[in-house]
Amino acid sequence: MPSDSSALRRVWDQRYSEELRDPTPAIVLSQNIHLLPKEGKALDLACGLGANALLLADQGLETAAWDLSPVAIERLREKAKAKGVALDSQVRDVLAMPPHPKSFDVIVVTHFLDRGLIPALIHALRPGGLIYYQTFTREAISDSGPKNPAYRLGTNELLDLFRPLILRVYREEGCLGDTEKGIRNIAMIVAEAP
C-alpha cells in the first residue's frame, strides 16, 4: 500500500478512536429515505463509523460498508453486532479498489470527495440504482469540514459530476438568506441511474 494511504489511515484511525459520540445518518439519506428501494444491495462508501450503513441495513437492504480505517470498521462491527444487524463491513481503500460496475442498487457517500472516483460510482450503479451524495461546499457559513478547498465542492459542482444520472433531489443553499436556518455548508444530491 502506498505510504500516503498508510499515513491517511493513521490519521483516520486516530480520529475514530477518539470519537465518543454515536454518529447520525447523513441528512441526504435521512431526509430522502422514502426513495430507497424495498430490497437490493447497498454500499456506504468511506463509511467512517457507519451510521448510514446501519440505517440502510435497518431498511432491509443487503449492506456493505467500506472504509480505509480498521478502527472505524471494528467499531462499526461492534455496533452492528449489538444491534443485531447484518453488515458486510470491510477495510478497503476505495480509491485503489472502487466498486465493480453494476454491483449496487444504492450507494451512499458523505463527507468524502475524490472527483476521480465519481465515474466509477456512476458505473457501479445498477439500472434504476440511486446515489445519495453529500459533502462540504466552498461557499460556507462556518469553518466545519476540510480546510483545503480542493476537498470542497464548487457551486453546483455535484450537478456537473453526476450529470449522466437522473436528478431526483438536489440541495445547496450557500449563504443565501437567513443563514441561521436551513442546511448550510454542504451540497447533496440523490440521482438515479437510467
C-alpha positions as CSV (number, residue, x, y, z in Angstrom):
1,M,0.0,0.0,0.0
2,P,1.4,3.5,-0.8
3,S,2.8,5.4,2.1
4,D,0.2,8.2,1.6
5,S,-2.6,5.7,2.1
6,S,-0.8,4.5,5.3
7,A,-0.5,8.0,6.6
8,L,-4.1,8.8,5.8
9,R,-5.2,5.5,7.5
10,R,-3.3,6.6,10.7
11,V,-5.0,10.0,10.7
12,W,-8.5,8.5,10.4
13,D,-7.7,5.7,12.9
14,Q,-6.7,8.3,15.4
15,R,-9.8,10.4,14.8
16,Y,-12.2,7.4,15.0
17,S,-10.5,6.1,18.2
18,E,-11.1,9.5,19.9
19,E,-14.7,9.9,18.7
20,L,-17.1,9.4,21.6
21,R,-20.4,10.4,20.1
22,D,-22.5,7.9,18.1
23,P,-22.7,9.2,14.5
24,T,-26.0,10.1,12.9
25,P,-27.1,9.3,9.4
26,A,-26.4,11.9,6.7
27,I,-29.2,14.4,6.0
28,V,-29.3,13.4,2.4
29,L,-30.2,9.9,3.4
30,S,-32.4,10.5,6.4
31,Q,-34.5,13.1,4.6
32,N,-34.8,11.0,1.5
33,I,-35.1,7.5,3.0
34,H,-38.5,7.2,1.3
35,L,-36.8,6.9,-2.1
36,L,-34.9,3.7,-1.2
37,P,-35.9,0.5,-2.9
38,K,-37.6,-2.1,-0.8
39,E,-34.8,-4.6,-1.5
40,G,-31.4,-4.7,-3.1
41,K,-27.7,-4.2,-2.4
42,A,-26.4,-1.0,-0.8
43,L,-22.9,0.4,-0.2
44,D,-21.9,3.0,2.4
45,L,-18.6,4.1,0.8
46,A,-15.9,5.7,3.0
47,C,-18.4,4.8,5.8
48,G,-16.5,6.0,8.8
49,L,-18.4,4.8,11.9
50,G,-21.2,3.6,9.7
51,A,-24.4,5.4,10.7
52,N,-25.5,5.3,7.1
53,A,-24.8,1.6,6.7
54,L,-26.7,0.8,9.9
55,L,-29.7,2.8,8.6
56,L,-29.6,1.1,5.2
57,A,-29.4,-2.4,6.8
58,D,-32.4,-1.4,9.1
59,Q,-34.3,-0.7,5.9
60,G,-33.8,-4.3,4.8
61,L,-31.1,-3.7,2.2
62,E,-28.1,-6.1,1.9
63,T,-25.5,-3.6,3.0
64,A,-21.7,-3.3,2.6
65,A,-19.7,-0.7,4.4
66,W,-16.2,0.2,3.3
67,D,-13.6,2.4,4.9
68,L,-9.8,2.8,5.0
69,S,-9.7,2.8,8.8
70,P,-9.6,-0.5,10.6
71,V,-10.6,1.3,13.8
72,A,-13.8,2.6,12.2
73,I,-14.6,-0.8,10.7
74,E,-14.1,-2.5,14.1
75,R,-16.3,0.0,15.9
76,L,-19.0,-0.4,13.2
77,R,-18.8,-4.2,13.5
78,E,-19.3,-3.9,17.3
79,K,-22.3,-1.6,16.8
80,A,-23.9,-3.8,14.2
81,K,-23.5,-6.9,16.4
82,A,-25.0,-5.1,19.4
83,K,-28.0,-4.0,17.2
84,G,-28.3,-7.5,15.6
85,V,-27.8,-6.0,12.1
86,A,-26.0,-7.9,9.3
87,L,-23.4,-5.9,7.5
88,D,-20.5,-6.7,5.1
89,S,-18.0,-4.3,6.6
90,Q,-14.5,-4.2,5.1
91,V,-11.3,-2.2,5.5
92,R,-10.9,-1.1,1.9
93,D,-9.0,1.7,0.1
94,V,-11.9,2.8,-2.1
95,L,-9.6,4.7,-4.4
96,A,-7.4,1.7,-5.1
97,M,-10.4,-0.7,-5.2
98,P,-13.6,1.1,-6.3
99,P,-16.8,-0.9,-6.6
100,H,-17.4,-3.1,-9.6
101,P,-19.7,-2.0,-12.4
102,K,-23.4,-2.6,-11.9
103,S,-22.9,-4.0,-8.4
104,F,-25.1,-1.8,-6.2
105,D,-28.7,-0.6,-6.1
106,V,-27.8,2.2,-3.7
107,I,-24.5,3.9,-2.9
108,V,-24.2,6.5,-0.1
109,V,-21.2,8.8,0.1
110,T,-20.9,11.5,2.7
111,H,-18.2,13.9,3.6
112,F,-15.7,12.3,1.2
113,L,-14.7,13.9,-2.1
114,D,-12.5,12.4,-4.8
115,R,-13.7,13.7,-8.1
116,G,-11.8,10.9,-10.0
117,L,-13.9,8.3,-8.2
118,I,-17.3,9.7,-9.4
119,P,-17.3,7.9,-12.8
120,A,-16.7,4.5,-11.1
121,L,-19.5,5.2,-8.7
122,I,-21.9,6.0,-11.5
123,H,-20.9,2.8,-13.3
124,A,-21.3,0.8,-10.1
125,L,-25.0,1.6,-10.0
126,R,-27.4,-1.0,-11.5
127,P,-30.1,0.4,-13.8
128,G,-32.5,2.3,-11.6
129,G,-29.9,2.4,-8.8
130,L,-29.6,5.5,-6.6
131,I,-26.6,7.5,-5.4
132,Y,-27.0,9.6,-2.2
133,Y,-24.1,12.0,-2.1
134,Q,-23.4,14.8,0.4
135,T,-20.3,16.8,1.1
136,F,-18.9,20.2,2.0
137,T,-19.0,23.2,-0.2
138,R,-16.6,26.1,-0.6
139,E,-19.4,28.6,0.0
140,A,-19.9,28.1,3.7
141,I,-21.0,30.0,6.8
142,S,-18.7,28.2,9.2
143,D,-15.3,26.5,9.2
144,S,-16.6,23.0,9.6
145,G,-15.2,20.4,7.2
146,P,-11.8,20.3,5.4
147,K,-9.6,23.4,5.2
148,N,-8.3,22.5,1.8
149,P,-10.7,23.9,-0.9
150,A,-9.7,21.0,-3.2
151,Y,-11.8,18.8,-0.9
152,R,-14.8,21.1,-1.1
153,L,-17.4,21.4,-3.9
154,G,-17.7,24.5,-6.1
155,T,-21.1,26.0,-6.6
156,N,-23.4,23.4,-8.3
157,E,-20.5,21.1,-8.9
158,L,-22.4,18.0,-7.8
159,L,-24.9,18.6,-10.7
160,D,-22.0,18.5,-13.1
161,L,-20.3,15.5,-11.6
162,F,-23.5,13.4,-11.7
163,R,-24.8,14.8,-15.0
164,P,-25.2,11.3,-16.6
165,L,-27.8,10.4,-13.9
166,I,-31.4,11.4,-13.5
167,L,-31.7,14.1,-10.9
168,R,-34.2,13.3,-8.1
169,V,-33.1,15.6,-5.2
170,Y,-30.7,18.5,-5.1
171,R,-30.0,21.0,-2.3
172,E,-27.3,23.6,-1.9
173,E,-28.2,26.7,0.0
174,G,-24.9,28.5,0.1
175,C,-25.0,31.8,2.1
176,L,-28.4,32.9,0.7
177,G,-31.0,34.4,3.0
178,D,-31.2,33.7,6.7
179,T,-28.0,31.6,7.3
180,E,-29.3,30.7,10.8
181,K,-31.8,28.5,9.1
182,G,-31.7,25.7,6.6
183,I,-28.9,23.3,5.7
184,R,-25.6,25.1,5.2
185,N,-22.0,24.3,4.3
186,I,-23.0,21.2,2.2
187,A,-24.5,20.2,-1.1
188,M,-26.5,17.0,-1.5
189,I,-27.9,15.0,-4.4
190,V,-29.9,11.9,-4.9
191,A,-29.7,10.7,-8.5
192,E,-30.8,7.6,-10.4
193,A,-29.0,5.5,-13.0
194,P,-31.0,5.3,-16.2
